[in-house]
Amino acid sequence: MVDKSIWGMLFVLGLGFACAPASWAAEAKAGKATYDKLCVSCHGTDGKGNPAMTKVFGEKTLNIATKATSDKKDEELLKVITEGRGKMPAAGKDLSKQDQKQVLEHIRALAK
């Protein structure tokens, strides 16, 4: 016979897992919204880069939907998001830590 407290813990854990996908979806949606606001004009909706902006900035590519991006550590990508790089402006002052992580997760989804 299984102790009632174990069943209670299993119920709470199961409830947590059942609710998790909804919260993950909300995080992904929030990251996409921020990405759409700050990044899409250069990196494109799919992360493969906006060819017109590539020409404007004289960059080789603005594609972030690459294996090179997915291979980078979170800290590296967060540094680029917050501090900028090259002609990319910094967004750190405008984004909370949570916003930064949400954008990072969206970028990771694009780079798959």
DSSP file (Angstrom, degrees, kcal/mol; ACC not computed):
  #  RESIDUE AA STRUCTURE BP1 BP2  ACC     N-H-->O    O-->H-N    N-H-->O    O-->H-N    TCO  KAPPA ALPHA  PHI   PSI    X-CA   Y-CA   Z-CA
    1    1 A M              0   0    0      0, 0.0     2,-0.4     0, 0.0     0, 0.0   0.000 360.0 360.0 360.0 137.2    0.0    0.0    0.0
    2    2 A V        -     0   0    0      1,-0.1     5,-0.0     2,-0.0     2,-0.0  -0.729 360.0-108.5 -94.2 136.1    1.3    3.5   -0.9
    3    3 A D    >>  -     0   0    0     -2,-0.4     4,-1.4     1,-0.1     3,-0.7  -0.316  22.2-127.6 -59.9 139.7    1.4    6.2    1.6
    4    4 A K  H 3> S+     0   0    0      1,-0.2     4,-2.1     2,-0.2    -1,-0.1   0.810 107.7  60.9 -61.2 -31.7   -1.2    9.0    1.0
    5    5 A S  H 3> S+     0   0    0      1,-0.2     4,-2.2     2,-0.2    -1,-0.2   0.848 101.5  52.9 -67.1 -32.4    1.5   11.7    1.2
    6    6 A I  H <> S+     0   0    0     -3,-0.7     4,-2.6     2,-0.2    -1,-0.2   0.917 108.4  50.0 -67.4 -42.0    3.3   10.1   -1.7
    7    7 A W  H  X S+     0   0    0     -4,-1.4     4,-2.3     1,-0.2    -2,-0.2   0.890 109.7  52.1 -61.7 -38.7    0.1   10.2   -3.8
    8    8 A G  H  X S+     0   0    0     -4,-2.1     4,-2.2     2,-0.2    -2,-0.2   0.918 110.3  47.1 -62.6 -44.2   -0.3   13.9   -2.8
    9    9 A M  H  X S+     0   0    0     -4,-2.2     4,-2.7     1,-0.2     5,-0.2   0.913 111.8  50.9 -64.3 -42.2    3.2   14.7   -4.0
   10   10 A L  H  X S+     0   0    0     -4,-2.6     4,-2.7     1,-0.2    -1,-0.2   0.888 109.4  51.1 -62.8 -38.4    2.7   12.8   -7.2
   11   11 A F  H  X S+     0   0    0     -4,-2.3     4,-2.5     2,-0.2    -1,-0.2   0.934 111.3  47.0 -63.1 -46.5   -0.5   14.7   -7.8
   12   12 A V  H  X S+     0   0    0     -4,-2.2     4,-2.3     2,-0.2    -2,-0.2   0.917 113.8  47.9 -63.0 -44.2    1.2   18.1   -7.3
   13   13 A L  H  X S+     0   0    0     -4,-2.7     4,-2.4     2,-0.2    -1,-0.2   0.925 112.1  49.5 -62.5 -44.0    4.1   17.1   -9.5
   14   14 A G  H  X S+     0   0    0     -4,-2.7     4,-2.3     1,-0.2    -2,-0.2   0.898 110.2  50.7 -61.4 -41.1    1.7   15.9  -12.2
   15   15 A L  H  X S+     0   0    0     -4,-2.5     4,-1.8     2,-0.2    -1,-0.2   0.901 109.5  51.5 -63.0 -41.2   -0.3   19.2  -12.0
   16   16 A G  H  X S+     0   0    0     -4,-2.3     4,-1.4     1,-0.2    -2,-0.2   0.913 111.5  46.2 -62.2 -43.7    3.0   21.1  -12.4
   17   17 A F  H  < S+     0   0    0     -4,-2.4    -1,-0.2     1,-0.2    -2,-0.2   0.863 109.8  54.6 -68.1 -35.2    4.0   19.2  -15.5
   18   18 A A  H  < S+     0   0    0     -4,-2.3     4,-0.3     1,-0.2    -1,-0.2   0.857 113.5  41.8 -65.7 -34.5    0.5   19.6  -16.9
   19   19 A C  H  X S+     0   0    0     -4,-1.8     4,-1.5     1,-0.2     3,-0.5   0.694  96.8  80.4 -84.7 -20.2    0.7   23.3  -16.6
   20   20 A A  H  X S+     0   0    0     -4,-1.4     4,-2.8     1,-0.2     5,-0.3   0.902  85.3  55.9 -58.8 -47.4    4.3   23.7  -17.7
   21   21 A P  H  > S+     0   0    0      0, 0.0     4,-2.3     0, 0.0    -1,-0.2   0.866 106.6  52.4 -56.6 -34.8    3.6   23.5  -21.5
   22   22 A A  H  > S+     0   0    0     -3,-0.5     4,-1.9    -4,-0.3    -2,-0.2   0.909 111.5  45.3 -65.6 -41.4    1.2   26.4  -21.2
   23   23 A S  H  X S+     0   0    0     -4,-1.5     4,-2.3    -3,-0.2    -1,-0.2   0.883 112.1  52.0 -70.4 -36.7    3.8   28.5  -19.4
   24   24 A W  H  X S+     0   0    0     -4,-2.8     4,-2.5     2,-0.2    -2,-0.2   0.908 109.0  50.7 -63.8 -40.6    6.5   27.5  -21.9
   25   25 A A  H  X S+     0   0    0     -4,-2.3     4,-2.4    -5,-0.3    -1,-0.2   0.894 109.4  50.6 -63.8 -39.3    4.2   28.6  -24.8
   26   26 A A  H  X S+     0   0    0     -4,-1.9     4,-2.4     2,-0.2    -1,-0.2   0.906 110.3  49.9 -64.5 -41.0    3.6   31.9  -23.1
   27   27 A E  H  X S+     0   0    0     -4,-2.3     4,-2.4     2,-0.2    -2,-0.2   0.929 111.9  47.7 -62.2 -45.7    7.4   32.4  -22.7
   28   28 A A  H  X S+     0   0    0     -4,-2.5     4,-2.2     1,-0.2    -2,-0.2   0.897 111.9  50.1 -62.8 -40.6    8.0   31.6  -26.4
   29   29 A K  H  X S+     0   0    0     -4,-2.4     4,-2.2     2,-0.2    -1,-0.2   0.907 110.8  49.1 -65.3 -41.6    5.2   33.9  -27.5
   30   30 A A  H  X S+     0   0    0     -4,-2.4     4,-2.1     2,-0.2    -2,-0.2   0.903 111.0  50.5 -64.9 -40.7    6.6   36.8  -25.3
   31   31 A G  H  X S+     0   0    0     -4,-2.4     4,-2.5     1,-0.2    -2,-0.2   0.891 110.4  49.5 -63.5 -39.9   10.1   36.2  -26.8
   32   32 A K  H  X S+     0   0    0     -4,-2.2     4,-3.2     2,-0.2    -2,-0.2   0.898 108.5  53.2 -65.6 -40.6    8.7   36.3  -30.3
   33   33 A A  H  X S+     0   0    0     -4,-2.2     4,-1.5     2,-0.2    -2,-0.2   0.915 112.6  43.7 -61.8 -42.9    6.9   39.5  -29.6
   34   34 A T  H  X S+     0   0    0     -4,-2.1     4,-2.5     2,-0.2     5,-0.4   0.913 114.0  50.7 -68.1 -42.6   10.1   41.2  -28.4
   35   35 A Y  H  X>S+     0   0    0     -4,-2.5     4,-3.1     1,-0.2     5,-1.8   0.927 109.2  51.8 -58.8 -45.8   12.1   39.7  -31.3
   36   36 A D  H  <5S+     0   0    0     -4,-3.2    -1,-0.2     1,-0.2     5,-0.2   0.856 113.5  45.2 -60.4 -34.7    9.4   41.0  -33.7
   37   37 A K  H  <5S+     0   0    0     -4,-1.5    -2,-0.2    -5,-0.2    -1,-0.2   0.893 130.0  18.4 -75.6 -41.4    9.7   44.5  -32.2
   38   38 A L  H  <5S+     0   0    0     -4,-2.5    -3,-0.2    -5,-0.1    -2,-0.2   0.718 132.6  25.3-106.5 -24.7   13.5   44.8  -32.0
   39   39 A C  T >X5S+     0   0    0     -4,-3.1     4,-2.8    -5,-0.4     3,-1.3   0.717  92.7  81.7-118.7 -27.4   15.1   42.2  -34.3
   40   40 A V  H 3><S+     0   0    0     -5,-1.8     4,-1.9     1,-0.3    -4,-0.1   0.785  82.7  66.7 -62.4 -30.2   12.9   41.2  -37.2
   41   41 A S  H 34 S+     0   0    0     -5,-0.2    -1,-0.3     1,-0.2    12,-0.2   0.844 119.7  20.8 -62.2 -31.9   13.7   44.2  -39.4
   42   42 A C  H <4 S+     0   0    0     -3,-1.3     8,-2.7     2,-0.1    -2,-0.2   0.821 133.4  37.5-100.1 -42.6   17.3   43.1  -39.8
   43   43 A H  H  < S-     0   0    0     -4,-2.8     6,-3.0     6,-0.3    21,-0.3   0.568 103.0-131.2 -92.2  -9.2   17.2   39.3  -39.0
   44   44 A G    ><  -     0   0    0     -4,-1.9     3,-1.0    -5,-0.4    -1,-0.1   0.181  29.0 -76.6  78.8 159.5   13.9   38.6  -40.6
   45   45 A T  T 3  S+     0   0    0      1,-0.3    -1,-0.1    -5,-0.1    -5,-0.1   0.863 134.7  41.3 -60.1 -38.5   10.9   36.7  -39.3
   46   46 A D  T 3  S-     0   0    0     -6,-0.1    -1,-0.3     3,-0.1    -2,-0.2   0.427 113.6-115.4 -92.3   0.5   12.6   33.3  -39.8
   47   47 A G  S <  S+     0   0    0     -3,-1.0    17,-3.7    -4,-0.2    18,-1.3   0.458  86.3 115.1  82.2   0.2   16.0   34.5  -38.6
   48   48 A K  S    S-     0   0    0     15,-0.3    15,-0.3    16,-0.2    14,-0.3   0.422  81.6-103.1 -87.4   2.9   17.6   34.1  -42.0
   49   49 A G        -     0   0    0     -6,-3.0    -6,-0.3    13,-0.3    -1,-0.2   0.226  22.2 -95.0  94.2 146.8   18.2   37.8  -42.4
   50   50 A N     >  -     0   0    0     -8,-2.7     4,-2.0     1,-0.1     3,-0.4  -0.885  28.8-152.1 -97.3 112.0   16.7   40.6  -44.4
   51   51 A P  H  > S+     0   0    0      0, 0.0     4,-1.8     0, 0.0     5,-0.2   0.845  94.2  55.0 -55.8 -36.7   18.6   40.9  -47.7
   52   52 A A  H  > S+     0   0    0      1,-0.2     4,-2.2     2,-0.2     5,-0.1   0.915 109.8  45.8 -64.5 -41.7   17.9   44.6  -48.0
   53   53 A M  H  > S+     0   0    0     -3,-0.4     4,-2.6   -12,-0.2     6,-0.3   0.828 105.9  60.4 -71.5 -30.7   19.3   45.3  -44.5
   54   54 A T  H  X>S+     0   0    0     -4,-2.0     5,-2.0     2,-0.2     4,-0.8   0.921 109.5  43.3 -59.3 -43.0   22.3   43.2  -45.3
   55   55 A K  H  <5S+     0   0    0     -4,-1.8     3,-0.4     3,-0.2    -2,-0.2   0.918 111.9  53.1 -67.3 -44.8   23.1   45.6  -48.2
   56   56 A V  H  <5S+     0   0    0     -4,-2.2    -2,-0.2     1,-0.2    -1,-0.2   0.916 117.2  37.3 -57.7 -45.0   22.3   48.7  -46.1
   57   57 A F  H  <5S-     0   0    0     -4,-2.6    -1,-0.2    -5,-0.1    -2,-0.2   0.555 105.3-126.3 -86.5  -7.7   24.7   47.7  -43.4
   58   58 A G  T  <5 +     0   0    0     -4,-0.8     2,-0.2    -3,-0.4    -3,-0.2   0.834  57.5 152.2  66.2  31.0   27.3   46.2  -45.8
   59   59 A E      < -     0   0    0     -5,-2.0    -1,-0.2    -6,-0.3     3,-0.1  -0.608  54.5-131.6 -93.5 155.0   27.2   42.9  -43.8
   60   60 A K  S    S-     0   0    0      1,-0.3     2,-0.3    -2,-0.2    -1,-0.1   0.913  86.0 -20.7 -68.3 -44.0   27.9   39.5  -45.3
   61   61 A T        -     0   0    0     -7,-0.1    -1,-0.3     2,-0.0   -12,-0.1  -0.979  38.3-156.8-161.6 153.9   24.8   38.1  -43.7
   62   62 A L        +     0   0    0     -2,-0.3     2,-0.4   -14,-0.3   -13,-0.3   0.066  52.4 136.0-117.7  19.6   22.3   38.8  -40.9
   63   63 A N        +     0   0    0    -15,-0.3   -15,-0.3     1,-0.2     3,-0.1  -0.569  20.9 166.4 -74.4 120.5   21.3   35.1  -40.7
   64   64 A I        +     0   0    0    -17,-3.7     2,-1.3    -2,-0.4   -16,-0.2   0.363  56.3  92.1-112.2   1.3   21.0   33.9  -37.1
   65   65 A A  S    S+     0   0    0    -18,-1.3     2,-0.3   -22,-0.1    -1,-0.1  -0.432  70.2 114.4 -90.3  60.2   19.1   30.7  -38.0
   66   66 A T  S  > S-     0   0    0     -2,-1.3     4,-2.2     1,-0.1     5,-0.1  -0.813  81.5-114.2-129.7 164.5   22.4   28.8  -38.2
   67   67 A K  H  > S+     0   0    0     -2,-0.3     4,-2.2     1,-0.2     5,-0.2   0.855 116.4  61.3 -64.8 -35.2   24.3   26.0  -36.5
   68   68 A A  H  > S+     0   0    0      1,-0.2     4,-0.6     2,-0.2    -1,-0.2   0.896 107.0  44.9 -59.3 -39.7   26.9   28.6  -35.5
   69   69 A T  H >4 S+     0   0    0      1,-0.2     3,-1.2     2,-0.2    -2,-0.2   0.936 112.9  49.4 -68.6 -46.5   24.2   30.4  -33.5
   70   70 A S  H 3< S+     0   0    0     -4,-2.2    -2,-0.2     1,-0.3    -1,-0.2   0.784 107.1  57.1 -65.9 -25.1   22.8   27.3  -32.0
   71   71 A D  H 3< S+     0   0    0     -4,-2.2    -1,-0.3    -5,-0.1    -2,-0.2   0.670  87.1  99.4 -77.5 -16.7   26.3   26.2  -31.0
   72   72 A K  S << S-     0   0    0     -3,-1.2     2,-0.1    -4,-0.6    -3,-0.0  -0.389  80.0-111.6 -72.1 148.2   26.9   29.4  -29.0
   73   73 A K     >  -     0   0    0      1,-0.1     4,-2.0    -2,-0.1     3,-0.4  -0.404  26.7-111.6 -73.6 154.9   26.5   29.4  -25.2
   74   74 A D  H  > S+     0   0    0      1,-0.2     4,-3.0     2,-0.2     5,-0.2   0.892 117.8  56.5 -53.0 -42.9   23.6   31.2  -23.7
   75   75 A E  H  > S+     0   0    0      1,-0.2     4,-1.8     2,-0.2    -1,-0.2   0.881 106.2  50.1 -60.4 -39.4   26.0   33.8  -22.1
   76   76 A E  H  > S+     0   0    0     -3,-0.4     4,-1.7     2,-0.2    -1,-0.2   0.936 114.0  43.5 -64.0 -47.2   27.5   34.6  -25.5
   77   77 A L  H  X S+     0   0    0     -4,-2.0     4,-2.6     1,-0.2    -2,-0.2   0.895 112.0  53.0 -68.2 -39.4   24.1   35.2  -27.1
   78   78 A L  H  X S+     0   0    0     -4,-3.0     4,-2.6    -5,-0.2     5,-0.3   0.869 106.3  54.7 -63.0 -35.0   22.8   37.2  -24.2
   79   79 A K  H  X S+     0   0    0     -4,-1.8     4,-3.0    -5,-0.2     5,-0.4   0.912 110.1  45.6 -64.3 -42.0   25.9   39.4  -24.4
   80   80 A V  H  X S+     0   0    0     -4,-1.7     4,-1.9     3,-0.2    -2,-0.2   0.916 113.4  50.2 -65.9 -42.6   25.1   40.2  -28.1
   81   81 A I  H  < S+     0   0    0     -4,-2.6    10,-1.5     1,-0.2    -2,-0.2   0.927 121.3  33.3 -60.8 -45.1   21.4   40.7  -27.3
   82   82 A T  H  < S+     0   0    0     -4,-2.6    10,-2.2     9,-0.2    11,-0.3   0.857 132.0  27.8 -83.8 -35.9   22.2   43.1  -24.4
   83   83 A E  H  < S-     0   0    0     -4,-3.0     7,-0.3    -5,-0.3    -3,-0.2   0.596  97.6-138.4-102.9 -13.3   25.4   44.8  -25.6
   84   84 A G     <  -     0   0    0     -4,-1.9     2,-0.3    -5,-0.4    -1,-0.2  -0.168  10.3-121.2  78.9 178.2   25.0   44.6  -29.4
   85   85 A R  B >   -A   88   0A   0      3,-1.0     3,-2.7    -4,-0.1     2,-0.2  -0.902  61.7 -31.4-161.3 132.5   27.7   43.8  -31.8
   86   86 A G  T 3  S-     0   0    0     -2,-0.3     0, 0.0     1,-0.3     0, 0.0  -0.392 133.3 -10.8  59.2-121.7   29.1   45.7  -34.8
   87   87 A K  T 3  S+     0   0    0     -2,-0.2    -1,-0.3     2,-0.1    -3,-0.0   0.469 111.5 106.6 -88.6  -2.8   26.3   47.7  -36.2
   88   88 A M  B <  S-A   85   0A   0     -3,-2.7    -3,-1.0     1,-0.1     2,-0.0  -0.661  72.0-128.2 -78.7 125.3   23.7   45.9  -34.1
   89   89 A P        -     0   0    0      0, 0.0    -5,-0.2     0, 0.0     2,-0.2  -0.343  22.4-104.2 -73.0 154.7   22.4   48.2  -31.3
   90   90 A A        -     0   0    0     -7,-0.3    -7,-0.2    -6,-0.1    -8,-0.2  -0.531  29.1-176.1 -73.9 141.5   22.4   47.1  -27.7
   91   91 A A    >>  +     0   0    0    -10,-1.5     3,-1.0    -2,-0.2     4,-0.9   0.351  54.5 104.7-115.9   1.3   19.0   46.3  -26.3
   92   92 A G  G >4 S+     0   0    0    -10,-2.2     3,-0.6     1,-0.3    -9,-0.1   0.828  77.1  52.2 -56.3 -39.4   20.1   45.6  -22.7
   93   93 A K  G 34 S+     0   0    0    -11,-0.3    -1,-0.3     1,-0.2    -2,-0.1   0.795 113.2  45.7 -68.3 -27.2   18.8   48.8  -21.2
   94   94 A D  G <4 S+     0   0    0     -3,-1.0     2,-0.4   -12,-0.1    -1,-0.2   0.556 105.3  68.7 -93.9  -9.4   15.3   48.2  -22.7
   95   95 A L  S << S-     0   0    0     -4,-0.9     2,-0.1    -3,-0.6    -1,-0.0  -0.923  70.2-137.4-119.5 135.0   15.0   44.6  -21.7
   96   96 A S     >  -     0   0    0     -2,-0.4     4,-2.6     1,-0.1     5,-0.2  -0.317  38.4-102.0 -72.0 167.6   14.5   42.9  -18.3
   97   97 A K  H  > S+     0   0    0      1,-0.2     4,-2.2     2,-0.2     5,-0.2   0.893 126.7  51.6 -58.3 -39.5   16.5   39.7  -17.6
   98   98 A Q  H  > S+     0   0    0      2,-0.2     4,-2.2     1,-0.2    -1,-0.2   0.920 108.9  49.5 -64.8 -43.8   13.3   37.8  -18.3
   99   99 A D  H  > S+     0   0    0      1,-0.2     4,-2.4     2,-0.2     5,-0.2   0.914 109.9  52.3 -59.5 -43.4   12.8   39.6  -21.6
  100  100 A Q  H  X S+     0   0    0     -4,-2.6     4,-2.4     1,-0.2    -2,-0.2   0.921 110.4  47.0 -59.7 -45.7   16.4   38.8  -22.6
  101  101 A K  H  X S+     0   0    0     -4,-2.2     4,-2.4     1,-0.2    -1,-0.2   0.870 110.6  52.9 -65.7 -36.6   15.9   35.1  -21.8
  102  102 A Q  H  X S+     0   0    0     -4,-2.2     4,-2.0     2,-0.2    -2,-0.2   0.911 110.6  46.5 -66.0 -41.9   12.7   35.0  -23.8
  103  103 A V  H  X S+     0   0    0     -4,-2.4     4,-2.7     2,-0.2    -2,-0.2   0.917 111.0  53.6 -64.2 -42.7   14.3   36.5  -26.8
  104  104 A L  H  X S+     0   0    0     -4,-2.4     4,-2.6     1,-0.2    -2,-0.2   0.923 108.2  49.4 -57.1 -46.0   17.2   34.0  -26.4
  105  105 A E  H  X S+     0   0    0     -4,-2.4     4,-2.0     1,-0.2    -1,-0.2   0.883 111.0  49.9 -62.7 -38.7   14.7   31.1  -26.4
  106  106 A H  H  X S+     0   0    0     -4,-2.0     4,-2.0     2,-0.2    -2,-0.2   0.920 110.7  49.2 -66.0 -42.4   13.1   32.5  -29.5
  107  107 A I  H  X S+     0   0    0     -4,-2.7     4,-1.9     1,-0.2    -2,-0.2   0.911 109.5  52.5 -62.2 -42.6   16.4   32.8  -31.3
  108  108 A R  H  < S+     0   0    0     -4,-2.6    -1,-0.2     1,-0.2    -2,-0.2   0.888 107.7  51.9 -60.7 -39.0   17.3   29.3  -30.2
  109  109 A A  H >< S+     0   0    0     -4,-2.0     3,-0.9     1,-0.2    -1,-0.2   0.884 109.8  49.2 -65.4 -37.2   14.0   28.1  -31.8
  110  110 A L  H 3< S+     0   0    0     -4,-2.0    -1,-0.2     1,-0.2    -2,-0.2   0.839 106.3  57.3 -68.0 -32.7   14.9   29.8  -35.0
  111  111 A A  T 3<        0   0    0     -4,-1.9   -41,-0.2     1,-0.2    -1,-0.2   0.378 360.0 360.0 -83.8   5.1   18.3   28.3  -35.1
  112  112 A K    <         0   0    0     -3,-0.9    -1,-0.2    -4,-0.2    -2,-0.1   0.476 360.0 360.0 -82.0 360.0   17.0   24.7  -35.0
